[in-house]
Amino acid sequence: MEAVSRTAQWTAAARALETERDDRLFADPYARTVADGIGFELLERYAGAGTVPFLAIRTTYLDRAIGRAVEDQGIRQVVFLAAGMDTRFYRLGWPAGVTVYELDRPALLAAKADMLAGEPAPPGRERRTVAVDLTKDWTGPLKEAGWRSDETTLWVVEGLLFFLPEEAVRALITTLSAHSAPGSVLLGDVISRSALKNPLSRTFLKALEEDGNPWLFGTEEPEQLLTDCGWSPREVRQPGEEGADFGRWPYPVPAREMPRIPRSFLFTCNLSTGEEKAA
Ligand SMILES: C[S@@+](CC[C@H](N)C(=O)[O-])C[C@H]1O[C@@H](n2cnc3c(N)ncnc32)[C@H](O)[C@@H]1O
């Protein structure tokens, strides 16, 4: 497995810790299995910067937003970009007829298949894994797996964008809008550029770099990025703000006007109709 794919075991370890709390926000009963020992080692190595509470918040925010997209908006194609060790296919209650596509590097998907071998698919839903490099053309393999660009899609890009150079981030998000039917939704997270240089996270950032998966991309203006790439941001939240706190965020939330603050953003976007730009 590539170094960057190990980070999927790191985030799975954080989900295991949340699952094991009495006051858990969600239960991911597979997280400890897919995290394996390495996930917990990385949790220690990358400690600090509010990682564990942030990952609990991110998971909960996205779980709920995914639920709304499929229940209220009736979307039946769900694509997890850089799915990693995500087990939402198994652990969330999906409406009948949902197809979940999990895209990631081939070695990660193979390792995950081994770890979850024998886990029966819950009835009424389907899961298809697609081995890709998301910095290259990946829409062909997704189509071959059965995904249709003329039907609405829920795209989830969680824990990926900071690992990509800016051109690749913009190309990826633009590809999503270019291949989305009206009514499609994009969910995900991104960090601020200042988070790439936060002196308080120096040890954490250095460890990521030494391990071969440096953080490369951040923006102070996620709304602008998403709009530039064909999306209409419906909601952008920092952890600790209303709708992205869940009783887990231990720090004050800095106002958006304050410069040079390391931040994370969680976002929900609709496909742009073009009218927003004209307005
Ligand atoms: C931090 S993990 C996030 C996994 C999962 N979405 C989560 O939040 O737990 C980053 C994931 O990005 C994947 N990844 C990184 N670069 C990629 C690329 N170029 N193509 C496909 N997947 C990539 C890694 O394999 C890894 O699974």
The ligand as an SDF file (V2000), in Angstrom:
LIG
                    3D

 27 29  0  0  0  0  0  0  0  0999 V2000
   -6.7040   10.3610    4.8710 C   0  0  0  0  0  0  0  0  0  0  0  0
   -7.2150    9.0590    3.8140 S   0  0  0  0  0  0  0  0  0  0  0  0
   -8.9670    9.4160    3.7650 C   0  0  0  0  0  0  0  0  0  0  0  0
   -9.7580    8.1680    3.5880 C   0  0  0  0  0  0  0  0  0  0  0  0
  -11.2560    8.3140    3.8760 C   0  0  0  0  0  0  0  0  0  0  0  0
  -11.9080    9.1700    2.9120 N   0  0  0  0  0  0  0  0  0  0  0  0
  -11.4380    8.8370    5.2790 C   0  0  0  0  0  0  0  0  0  0  0  0
  -11.8290   10.0150    5.4260 O   0  0  0  0  0  0  0  0  0  0  0  0
  -11.1990    8.0940    6.2150 O   0  0  0  0  0  0  0  0  0  0  0  0
   -6.6370    9.5580    2.2140 C   0  0  0  0  0  0  0  0  0  0  0  0
   -7.0170    8.5800    1.1140 C   0  0  0  0  0  0  0  0  0  0  0  0
   -6.7070    9.1860   -0.1370 O   0  0  0  0  0  0  0  0  0  0  0  0
   -6.2910    8.1590   -1.0300 C   0  0  0  0  0  0  0  0  0  0  0  0
   -5.5620    8.7870   -2.1200 N   0  0  0  0  0  0  0  0  0  0  0  0
   -4.5530    9.6820   -2.0190 C   0  0  0  0  0  0  0  0  0  0  0  0
   -4.1280   10.0500   -3.2520 N   0  0  0  0  0  0  0  0  0  0  0  0
   -4.9050    9.3710   -4.1480 C   0  0  0  0  0  0  0  0  0  0  0  0
   -4.9560    9.3320   -5.5690 C   0  0  0  0  0  0  0  0  0  0  0  0
   -4.1170   10.0400   -6.3200 N   0  0  0  0  0  0  0  0  0  0  0  0
   -5.8630    8.5330   -6.1500 N   0  0  0  0  0  0  0  0  0  0  0  0
   -6.7250    7.7890   -5.4010 C   0  0  0  0  0  0  0  0  0  0  0  0
   -6.7290    7.8030   -4.0500 N   0  0  0  0  0  0  0  0  0  0  0  0
   -5.8300    8.5780   -3.4260 C   0  0  0  0  0  0  0  0  0  0  0  0
   -5.4410    7.2750   -0.1460 C   0  0  0  0  0  0  0  0  0  0  0  0
   -5.2280    5.9920   -0.7070 O   0  0  0  0  0  0  0  0  0  0  0  0
   -6.2580    7.2560    1.1380 C   0  0  0  0  0  0  0  0  0  0  0  0
   -7.1800    6.2100    1.1530 O   0  0  0  0  0  0  0  0  0  0  0  0
  1  2  1  0
  2  3  1  0
  2 10  1  0
  3  4  1  0
  4  5  1  0
  5  6  1  0
  5  7  1  0
  7  8  2  0
  7  9  1  0
 10 11  1  0
 11 12  1  0
 11 26  1  0
 12 13  1  0
 13 14  1  0
 13 24  1  0
 14 15  1  0
 14 23  1  0
 15 16  2  0
 16 17  1  0
 17 18  1  0
 17 23  2  0
 18 19  1  0
 18 20  2  0
 20 21  1  0
 21 22  2  0
 22 23  1  0
 24 25  1  0
 24 26  1  0
 26 27  1  0
M  CHG  2   2   1   9  -1
M  END
$$$$
